Amino acid sequence: MGNQSKRSKQASVIRVFRKLHRVTASALFVLFFIMAATGVLLGLKKHSGELIQDKTYQGTSSNLQDWLPIDSLYDRAYMVFRDSIALDCPVEIDRIDIRAEKGTVKFTSAQGFWGVQIDGATGKLLHVERRRSDFIEMIHDGSLVDHYLGIPNGMFKLIYTLVMGLALLLFTITGFWLWWGPKRMRRNK
């Protein structure tokens, strides 16, 4: 009778895990699909022929002593955004990415997923880019909802990543048990 009781408990645990696995997977299917698809795109971004992420253009000097001051480069980028990209809305530069080895400074706008690459030494415009990879990344991590709805402190992103991370952990545990539990039960016959 002891073995039968033990098998019954094991079967009960497997049924609970199977139901938990199925219900959670059904509830989060769309979010997992979005996260997986955007993850694949982000993994391919540097090998997409500049469809997802533009290359970093080469400036004239990688020696920082030859470079213009950052405020001058910022002013140049601001003018490009104002005059060429954001003709009808205010310009806000969100991020500055210095690529010293390339002699380039990348400026990213807070609106519209635009970027400009400026030669650090001359201040010359090297490239205007649409930052598709930033958009895809914001879909991937949920921060796009915070961005468009104006949710402060990235709260949606925090909740989204917690739910998705905990669900993945749950799937790992329940999936392993759904695989290993029946094997264990067969051995205990």
RORO-770055 format. One record per residue: chain; x, y, z of N, C-alpha, C in turn; residue in one letter. Coordinates in steps of 0.02 Angstrom, whole numbers, plus 50000, padded with zeros to 5 digits. Layout:
<atoms>
+----+-------+-------+-------+-------+-------+-------+-------+-------+-------+----+
: ch :  n_c1 :  n_c2 :  n_c3 : ca_c1 : ca_c2 : ca_c3 :  c_c1 :  c_c2 :  c_c3 : aa :
+----+-------+-------+-------+-------+-------+-------+-------+-------+-------+----+
:  A :     X :     Y :     Z :     X :     Y :     Z :     X :     Y :     Z :  A :
...
+----+-------+-------+-------+-------+-------+-------+-------+-------+-------+----+
</atoms>
This chain:
<atoms>
+----+-------+-------+-------+-------+-------+-------+-------+-------+-------+----+
: ch :  n_c1 :  n_c2 :  n_c3 : ca_c1 : ca_c2 : ca_c3 :  c_c1 :  c_c2 :  c_c3 : aa :
+----+-------+-------+-------+-------+-------+-------+-------+-------+-------+----+
:  A : 50041 : 49940 : 50000 : 50000 : 50000 : 50000 : 50043 : 50063 : 50000 :  M :
:  A : 50103 : 50061 : 50030 : 50147 : 50119 : 50034 : 50171 : 50143 : 49966 :  G :
:  A : 50188 : 50095 : 49922 : 50210 : 50113 : 49855 : 50154 : 50145 : 49815 :  N :
:  A : 50093 : 50117 : 49822 : 50036 : 50144 : 49785 : 50021 : 50216 : 49808 :  Q :
:  A : 50025 : 50229 : 49873 : 50013 : 50295 : 49900 : 50066 : 50345 : 49875 :  S :
:  A : 50128 : 50322 : 49872 : 50183 : 50364 : 49848 : 50173 : 50381 : 49774 :  K :
:  A : 50153 : 50330 : 49734 : 50141 : 50342 : 49662 : 50082 : 50390 : 49652 :  R :
:  A : 50032 : 50383 : 49694 : 49973 : 50426 : 49690 : 49992 : 50499 : 49704 :  S :
:  A : 50034 : 50509 : 49754 : 50058 : 50578 : 49769 : 50099 : 50606 : 49711 :  K :
:  A : 50143 : 50564 : 49683 : 50184 : 50586 : 49627 : 50141 : 50604 : 49567 :  Q :
:  A : 50090 : 50562 : 49553 : 50045 : 50576 : 49497 : 50006 : 50641 : 49509 :  A :
:  A : 49987 : 50653 : 49571 : 49951 : 50714 : 49588 : 49994 : 50775 : 49577 :  S :
:  A : 50057 : 50772 : 49598 : 50104 : 50828 : 49587 : 50114 : 50841 : 49513 :  V :
:  A : 50121 : 50787 : 49474 : 50130 : 50794 : 49401 : 50068 : 50827 : 49371 :  I :
:  A : 50008 : 50808 : 49392 : 49947 : 50839 : 49365 : 49944 : 50914 : 49381 :  R :
:  A : 49962 : 50932 : 49443 : 49962 : 51002 : 49463 : 50013 : 51041 : 49421 :  V :
:  A : 50073 : 51013 : 49413 : 50125 : 51048 : 49373 : 50104 : 51053 : 49300 :  F :
:  A : 50072 : 51001 : 49273 : 50049 : 51003 : 49203 : 49997 : 51059 : 49194 :  R :
:  A : 49950 : 51063 : 49241 : 49898 : 51115 : 49237 : 49929 : 51185 : 49244 :  K :
:  A : 49974 : 51193 : 49292 : 50008 : 51257 : 49302 : 50047 : 51277 : 49240 :  L :
:  A : 50082 : 51229 : 49211 : 50121 : 51241 : 49151 : 50076 : 51262 : 49093 :  H :
:  A : 50020 : 51225 : 49083 : 49974 : 51239 : 49028 : 49939 : 51306 : 49036 :  R :
:  A : 49913 : 51320 : 49096 : 49876 : 51383 : 49108 : 49921 : 51443 : 49100 :  V :
:  A : 49981 : 51440 : 49129 : 50028 : 51496 : 49125 : 50050 : 51507 : 49052 :  T :
:  A : 50065 : 51452 : 49018 : 50086 : 51458 : 48948 : 50030 : 51488 : 48905 :  A :
:  A : 49970 : 51467 : 48917 : 49913 : 51494 : 48878 : 49903 : 51568 : 48892 :  S :
:  A : 49910 : 51588 : 48955 : 49899 : 51658 : 48973 : 49954 : 51703 : 48945 :  A :
:  A : 50015 : 51678 : 48941 : 50071 : 51720 : 48920 : 50096 : 51706 : 48849 :  L :
:  A : 50059 : 51666 : 48811 : 50081 : 51646 : 48744 : 50101 : 51705 : 48700 :  F :
:  A : 50059 : 51755 : 48695 : 50072 : 51812 : 48650 : 50135 : 51849 : 48673 :  V :
:  A : 50142 : 51859 : 48739 : 50200 : 51895 : 48764 : 50265 : 51855 : 48752 :  L :
:  A : 50262 : 51789 : 48761 : 50321 : 51748 : 48746 : 50338 : 51750 : 48672 :  F :
:  A : 50287 : 51749 : 48629 : 50299 : 51753 : 48557 : 50333 : 51819 : 48539 :  F :
:  A : 50308 : 51874 : 48567 : 50337 : 51940 : 48554 : 50409 : 51942 : 48579 :  I :
:  A : 50420 : 51918 : 48640 : 50487 : 51920 : 48669 : 50535 : 51876 : 48628 :  M :
:  A : 50513 : 51818 : 48606 : 50556 : 51774 : 48566 : 50572 : 51805 : 48498 :  A :
:  A : 50521 : 51832 : 48465 : 50532 : 51861 : 48398 : 50578 : 51921 : 48402 :  A :
:  A : 50567 : 51965 : 48450 : 50611 : 52024 : 48456 : 50681 : 52004 : 48478 :  T :
:  A : 50686 : 51952 : 48519 : 50752 : 51927 : 48539 : 50792 : 51902 : 48480 :  G :
:  A : 50758 : 51867 : 48434 : 50791 : 51844 : 48373 : 50815 : 51903 : 48331 :  V :
:  A : 50772 : 51953 : 48323 : 50790 : 52013 : 48284 : 50850 : 52049 : 48316 :  L :
:  A : 50850 : 52055 : 48382 : 50905 : 52089 : 48416 : 50970 : 52048 : 48409 :  L :
:  A : 50964 : 51983 : 48409 : 51023 : 51941 : 48399 : 51052 : 51949 : 48329 :  G :
:  A : 51010 : 51965 : 48281 : 51032 : 51972 : 48211 : 51048 : 52044 : 48191 :  L :
:  A : 51040 : 52092 : 48236 : 51042 : 52163 : 48216 : 51107 : 52183 : 48182 :  K :
:  A : 51164 : 52158 : 48204 : 51227 : 52179 : 48172 : 51241 : 52141 : 48108 :  K :
:  A : 51200 : 52092 : 48093 : 51209 : 52051 : 48033 : 51148 : 52057 : 47987 :  H :
:  A : 51113 : 52113 : 47991 : 51051 : 52122 : 47953 : 51059 : 52165 : 47891 :  S :
:  A : 51121 : 52179 : 47873 : 51131 : 52223 : 47815 : 51104 : 52293 : 47827 :  G :
:  A : 51109 : 52316 : 47888 : 51087 : 52383 : 47909 : 51011 : 52392 : 47907 :  E :
:  A : 50973 : 52337 : 47903 : 50900 : 52343 : 47907 : 50877 : 52357 : 47978 :  L :
:  A : 50912 : 52327 : 48027 : 50893 : 52336 : 48097 : 50938 : 52387 : 48131 :  I :
:  A : 51003 : 52382 : 48121 : 51050 : 52429 : 48152 : 51100 : 52452 : 48100 :  Q :
:  A : 51107 : 52518 : 48095 : 51155 : 52547 : 48048 : 51226 : 52537 : 48074 :  D :
:  A : 51273 : 52535 : 48029 : 51343 : 52528 : 48050 : 51366 : 52594 : 48081 :  K :
:  A : 51421 : 52590 : 48118 : 51452 : 52650 : 48145 : 51502 : 52675 : 48094 :  T :
:  A : 51493 : 52736 : 48072 : 51537 : 52765 : 48021 : 51603 : 52788 : 48052 :  Y :
:  A : 51654 : 52791 : 48011 : 51721 : 52808 : 48033 : 51732 : 52884 : 48030 :  Q :
:  A : 51754 : 52912 : 48087 : 51773 : 52982 : 48089 : 51845 : 52991 : 48066 :  G :
:  A : 51870 : 53052 : 48071 : 51937 : 53066 : 48045 : 51992 : 53051 : 48095 :  T :
:  A : 51977 : 53050 : 48161 : 52029 : 53038 : 48210 : 52002 : 53002 : 48271 :  S :
:  A : 52039 : 52952 : 48294 : 52020 : 52917 : 48355 : 52056 : 52946 : 48416 :  S :
:  A : 52099 : 52996 : 48405 : 52135 : 53029 : 48459 : 52090 : 53083 : 48489 :  N :
:  A : 52070 : 53074 : 48551 : 52023 : 53120 : 48583 : 52050 : 53191 : 48589 :  L :
:  A : 52116 : 53199 : 48588 : 52145 : 53266 : 48591 : 52130 : 53306 : 48527 :  Q :
:  A : 52116 : 53272 : 48473 : 52099 : 53305 : 48410 : 52025 : 53324 : 48406 :  D :
:  A : 51986 : 53302 : 48452 : 51914 : 53311 : 48448 : 51891 : 53380 : 48470 :  W :
:  A : 51835 : 53400 : 48443 : 51801 : 53461 : 48466 : 51771 : 53448 : 48535 :  L :
:  A : 51758 : 53500 : 48573 : 51726 : 53490 : 48638 : 51656 : 53459 : 48629 :  P :
:  A : 51635 : 53420 : 48679 : 51571 : 53386 : 48675 : 51513 : 53435 : 48665 :  I :
:  A : 51517 : 53494 : 48696 : 51462 : 53542 : 48687 : 51456 : 53565 : 48615 :  D :
:  A : 51512 : 53572 : 48579 : 51510 : 53591 : 48508 : 51481 : 53534 : 48466 :  S :
:  A : 51499 : 53472 : 48482 : 51472 : 53415 : 48446 : 51397 : 53409 : 48460 :  L :
:  A : 51378 : 53421 : 48523 : 51307 : 53420 : 48542 : 51268 : 53472 : 48503 :  Y :
:  A : 51295 : 53533 : 48498 : 51260 : 53586 : 48461 : 51252 : 53567 : 48388 :  D :
:  A : 51302 : 53536 : 48359 : 51299 : 53515 : 48288 : 51244 : 53462 : 48280 :  R :
:  A : 51243 : 53412 : 48325 : 51192 : 53360 : 48321 : 51122 : 53390 : 48331 :  A :
:  A : 51116 : 53437 : 48378 : 51052 : 53469 : 48391 : 51027 : 53504 : 48327 :  Y :
:  A : 51071 : 53539 : 48292 : 51052 : 53573 : 48231 : 51028 : 53524 : 48178 :  M :
:  A : 51062 : 53467 : 48172 : 51041 : 53416 : 48123 : 50972 : 53391 : 48141 :  V :
:  A : 50961 : 53375 : 48205 : 50895 : 53352 : 48226 : 50842 : 53404 : 48211 :  F :
:  A : 50856 : 53466 : 48230 : 50807 : 53521 : 48222 : 50793 : 53535 : 48148 :  R :
:  A : 50845 : 53538 : 48108 : 50837 : 53559 : 48038 : 50818 : 53503 : 47990 :  D :
:  A : 50836 : 53442 : 48005 : 50826 : 53388 : 47957 : 50776 : 53334 : 47979 :  S :
:  A : 50767 : 53326 : 48044 : 50726 : 53270 : 48067 : 50663 : 53294 : 48101 :  I :
:  A : 50669 : 53335 : 48152 : 50612 : 53354 : 48195 : 50588 : 53424 : 48176 :  A :
:  A : 50565 : 53431 : 48116 : 50545 : 53497 : 48091 : 50486 : 53527 : 48130 :  L :
:  A : 50442 : 53484 : 48154 : 50381 : 53510 : 48186 : 50374 : 53491 : 48260 :  D :
:  A : 50427 : 53468 : 48292 : 50422 : 53452 : 48363 : 50487 : 53471 : 48398 :  C :
:  A : 50484 : 53481 : 48463 : 50544 : 53500 : 48500 : 50596 : 53443 : 48499 :  P :
:  A : 50658 : 53462 : 48502 : 50713 : 53414 : 48500 : 50738 : 53401 : 48570 :  V :
:  A : 50745 : 53338 : 48588 : 50775 : 53319 : 48651 : 50823 : 53262 : 48637 :  E :
:  A : 50887 : 53275 : 48649 : 50937 : 53223 : 48640 : 50940 : 53181 : 48703 :  I :
:  A : 50928 : 53117 : 48694 : 50921 : 53071 : 48750 : 50987 : 53038 : 48771 :  D :
:  A : 51030 : 53025 : 48723 : 51089 : 52985 : 48738 : 51147 : 53006 : 48693 :  R :
:  A : 51207 : 53005 : 48721 : 51268 : 53018 : 48683 : 51313 : 52956 : 48691 :  I :
:  A : 51332 : 52928 : 48634 : 51373 : 52868 : 48633 : 51439 : 52884 : 48599 :  D :
:  A : 51493 : 52886 : 48637 : 51559 : 52904 : 48609 : 51594 : 52841 : 48586 :  I :
:  A : 51611 : 52838 : 48523 : 51648 : 52782 : 48495 : 51718 : 52807 : 48476 :  R :
:  A : 51761 : 52813 : 48526 : 51828 : 52842 : 48516 : 51868 : 52805 : 48463 :  A :
:  A : 51864 : 52738 : 48464 : 51903 : 52699 : 48416 : 51882 : 52711 : 48344 :  E :
:  A : 51821 : 52735 : 48334 : 51795 : 52750 : 48267 : 51799 : 52825 : 48252 :  K :
:  A : 51814 : 52866 : 48303 : 51815 : 52938 : 48292 : 51746 : 52968 : 48285 :  G :
:  A : 51696 : 52935 : 48313 : 51626 : 52952 : 48302 : 51589 : 52963 : 48368 :  T :
:  A : 51542 : 53010 : 48367 : 51497 : 53019 : 48423 : 51426 : 53010 : 48396 :  V :
:  A : 51388 : 52965 : 48429 : 51319 : 52953 : 48410 : 51273 : 52990 : 48459 :  K :
:  A : 51226 : 53027 : 48431 : 51176 : 53062 : 48471 : 51108 : 53031 : 48454 :  F :
:  A : 51070 : 53014 : 48505 : 51005 : 52983 : 48496 : 50951 : 53029 : 48523 :  T :
:  A : 50898 : 53037 : 48484 : 50842 : 53080 : 48505 : 50796 : 53042 : 48552 :  S :
:  A : 50762 : 53080 : 48594 : 50713 : 53050 : 48640 : 50648 : 53034 : 48604 :  A :
:  A : 50635 : 53067 : 48548 : 50573 : 53057 : 48510 : 50589 : 53027 : 48442 :  Q :
:  A : 50548 : 52979 : 48422 : 50550 : 52956 : 48353 : 50605 : 52907 : 48335 :  G :
:  A : 50646 : 52887 : 48381 : 50698 : 52837 : 48367 : 50745 : 52858 : 48310 :  F :
:  A : 50772 : 52917 : 48316 : 50820 : 52943 : 48267 : 50889 : 52949 : 48300 :  W :
:  A : 50940 : 52945 : 48258 : 51007 : 52955 : 48282 : 51049 : 52989 : 48229 :  G :
:  A : 51100 : 53025 : 48251 : 51148 : 53054 : 48204 : 51218 : 53035 : 48228 :  V :
:  A : 51262 : 53025 : 48179 : 51331 : 53011 : 48194 : 51372 : 53070 : 48170 :  Q :
:  A : 51413 : 53096 : 48216 : 51453 : 53156 : 48203 : 51527 : 53138 : 48209 :  I :
:  A : 51567 : 53164 : 48164 : 51640 : 53156 : 48168 : 51664 : 53194 : 48229 :  D :
:  A : 51698 : 53160 : 48275 : 51721 : 53192 : 48337 : 51772 : 53247 : 48326 :  G :
:  A : 51812 : 53242 : 48273 : 51865 : 53291 : 48262 : 51841 : 53351 : 48222 :  A :
:  A : 51798 : 53340 : 48173 : 51778 : 53395 : 48129 : 51708 : 53421 : 48142 :  T :
:  A : 51667 : 53382 : 48176 : 51597 : 53402 : 48187 : 51553 : 53389 : 48126 :  G :
:  A : 51582 : 53358 : 48075 : 51545 : 53345 : 48013 : 51494 : 53288 : 48024 :  K :
:  A : 51435 : 53296 : 47994 : 51384 : 53244 : 47997 : 51408 : 53184 : 47956 :  L :
:  A : 51409 : 53126 : 47988 : 51429 : 53065 : 47954 : 51368 : 53025 : 47930 :  L :
:  A : 51315 : 53026 : 47971 : 51258 : 52983 : 47953 : 51197 : 53002 : 47995 :  H :
:  A : 51139 : 52999 : 47964 : 51074 : 53005 : 47998 : 51043 : 52936 : 47996 :  V :
:  A : 51020 : 52912 : 48053 : 50994 : 52844 : 48055 : 50927 : 52839 : 48090 :  E :
:  A : 50888 : 52792 : 48069 : 50827 : 52773 : 48104 : 50846 : 52717 : 48151 :  R :
:  A : 50835 : 52725 : 48216 : 50858 : 52678 : 48267 : 50807 : 52622 : 48277 :  R :
:  A : 50801 : 52578 : 48227 : 50753 : 52523 : 48229 : 50769 : 52475 : 48287 :  R :
:  A : 50834 : 52464 : 48299 : 50853 : 52417 : 48352 : 50830 : 52443 : 48421 :  S :
:  A : 50831 : 52509 : 48431 : 50806 : 52537 : 48494 : 50732 : 52524 : 48502 :  D :
:  A : 50694 : 52532 : 48447 : 50623 : 52518 : 48448 : 50609 : 52445 : 48464 :  F :
:  A : 50645 : 52400 : 48431 : 50637 : 52328 : 48442 : 50656 : 52310 : 48514 :  I :
:  A : 50709 : 52340 : 48540 : 50729 : 52327 : 48609 : 50676 : 52349 : 48658 :  E :
:  A : 50644 : 52405 : 48644 : 50592 : 52430 : 48689 : 50530 : 52386 : 48686 :  M :
:  A : 50516 : 52355 : 48629 : 50462 : 52306 : 48626 : 50482 : 52245 : 48668 :  I :
:  A : 50544 : 52223 : 48658 : 50570 : 52163 : 48691 : 50567 : 52168 : 48767 :  H :
:  A : 50586 : 52225 : 48794 : 50589 : 52230 : 48868 : 50527 : 52265 : 48898 :  D :
:  A : 50478 : 52283 : 48857 : 50416 : 52313 : 48882 : 50419 : 52387 : 48894 :  G :
:  A : 50477 : 52418 : 48886 : 50482 : 52490 : 48901 : 50447 : 52534 : 48849 :  S :
:  A : 50426 : 52505 : 48793 : 50388 : 52543 : 48743 : 50321 : 52566 : 48773 :  L :
:  A : 50291 : 52525 : 48815 : 50228 : 52543 : 48847 : 50240 : 52603 : 48894 :  V :
:  A : 50294 : 52600 : 48933 : 50311 : 52657 : 48976 : 50322 : 52720 : 48934 :  D :
:  A : 50357 : 52712 : 48879 : 50375 : 52769 : 48835 : 50312 : 52802 : 48807 :  H :
:  A : 50268 : 52764 : 48778 : 50209 : 52793 : 48745 : 50154 : 52814 : 48793 :  Y :
:  A : 50148 : 52780 : 48849 : 50096 : 52798 : 48897 : 50121 : 52846 : 48951 :  L :
:  A : 50185 : 52861 : 48951 : 50214 : 52907 : 48999 : 50213 : 52879 : 49070 :  G :
:  A : 50220 : 52815 : 49077 : 50221 : 52784 : 49144 : 50288 : 52798 : 49176 :  I :
:  A : 50289 : 52828 : 49235 : 50353 : 52848 : 49266 : 50393 : 52789 : 49293 :  P :
:  A : 50458 : 52800 : 49295 : 50506 : 52755 : 49327 : 50508 : 52685 : 49296 :  N :
:  A : 50485 : 52677 : 49235 : 50488 : 52612 : 49202 : 50449 : 52558 : 49239 :  G :
:  A : 50392 : 52576 : 49269 : 50355 : 52528 : 49309 : 50326 : 52471 : 49267 :  M :
:  A : 50302 : 52486 : 49207 : 50276 : 52431 : 49165 : 50332 : 52383 : 49148 :  F :
:  A : 50390 : 52411 : 49128 : 50447 : 52369 : 49111 : 50466 : 52324 : 49171 :  K :
:  A : 50467 : 52352 : 49230 : 50484 : 52314 : 49290 : 50435 : 52256 : 49300 :  L :
:  A : 50371 : 52271 : 49297 : 50320 : 52219 : 49308 : 50325 : 52166 : 49252 :  I :
:  A : 50331 : 52190 : 49190 : 50334 : 52145 : 49132 : 50394 : 52098 : 49138 :  Y :
:  A : 50453 : 52125 : 49153 : 50512 : 52082 : 49157 : 50508 : 52034 : 49216 :  T :
:  A : 50479 : 52056 : 49272 : 50470 : 52011 : 49329 : 50423 : 51954 : 49311 :  L :
:  A : 50366 : 51970 : 49280 : 50318 : 51918 : 49261 : 50349 : 51869 : 49211 :  V :
:  A : 50383 : 51896 : 49161 : 50412 : 51852 : 49110 : 50470 : 51810 : 49138 :  M :
:  A : 50510 : 51839 : 49181 : 50565 : 51802 : 49211 : 50540 : 51748 : 49258 :  G :
:  A : 50490 : 51765 : 49299 : 50462 : 51715 : 49345 : 50426 : 51660 : 49306 :  L :
:  A : 50392 : 51679 : 49252 : 50358 : 51628 : 49211 : 50409 : 51581 : 49179 :  A :
:  A : 50464 : 51608 : 49155 : 50516 : 51565 : 49125 : 50545 : 51518 : 49178 :  L :
:  A : 50555 : 51544 : 49238 : 50579 : 51502 : 49293 : 50528 : 51447 : 49309 :  L :
:  A : 50464 : 51466 : 49312 : 50410 : 51417 : 49324 : 50409 : 51364 : 49269 :  L :
:  A : 50415 : 51384 : 49206 : 50415 : 51337 : 49150 : 50474 : 51290 : 49154 :  F :
:  A : 50531 : 51315 : 49175 : 50590 : 51273 : 49181 : 50579 : 51220 : 49235 :  T :
:  A : 50553 : 51241 : 49292 : 50543 : 51194 : 49347 : 50487 : 51143 : 49330 :  I :
:  A : 50430 : 51169 : 49307 : 50375 : 51123 : 49292 : 50391 : 51079 : 49232 :  T :
:  A : 50424 : 51108 : 49182 : 50443 : 51068 : 49123 : 50490 : 51012 : 49141 :  G :
:  A : 50539 : 51026 : 49184 : 50585 : 50974 : 49206 : 50546 : 50920 : 49244 :  F :
:  A : 50501 : 50941 : 49289 : 50465 : 50892 : 49328 : 50418 : 50850 : 49283 :  W :
:  A : 50389 : 50881 : 49232 : 50346 : 50844 : 49186 : 50386 : 50792 : 49146 :  L :
:  A : 50449 : 50805 : 49136 : 50492 : 50758 : 49101 : 50518 : 50705 : 49150 :  W :
:  A : 50541 : 50727 : 49208 : 50574 : 50681 : 49255 : 50525 : 50642 : 49298 :  W :
:  A : 50469 : 50672 : 49317 : 50421 : 50639 : 49361 : 50396 : 50572 : 49336 :  G :
:  A : 50373 : 50567 : 49273 : 50352 : 50501 : 49248 : 50408 : 50449 : 49247 :  P :
:  A : 50469 : 50471 : 49231 : 50526 : 50425 : 49233 : 50536 : 50398 : 49303 :  K :
:  A : 50530 : 50442 : 49351 : 50538 : 50423 : 49422 : 50483 : 50375 : 49443 :  R :
:  A : 50423 : 50389 : 49420 : 50367 : 50345 : 49438 : 50376 : 50275 : 49408 :  M :
:  A : 50400 : 50271 : 49345 : 50412 : 50205 : 49315 : 50466 : 50166 : 49352 :  R :
:  A : 50516 : 50201 : 49377 : 50569 : 50167 : 49415 : 50543 : 50140 : 49481 :  R :
:  A : 50495 : 50175 : 49511 : 50470 : 50157 : 49577 : 50413 : 50106 : 49575 :  N :
:  A : 50399 : 50077 : 49517 : 50345 : 50028 : 49512 : 50357 : 49969 : 49556 :  K :
+----+-------+-------+-------+-------+-------+-------+-------+-------+-------+----+
</atoms>
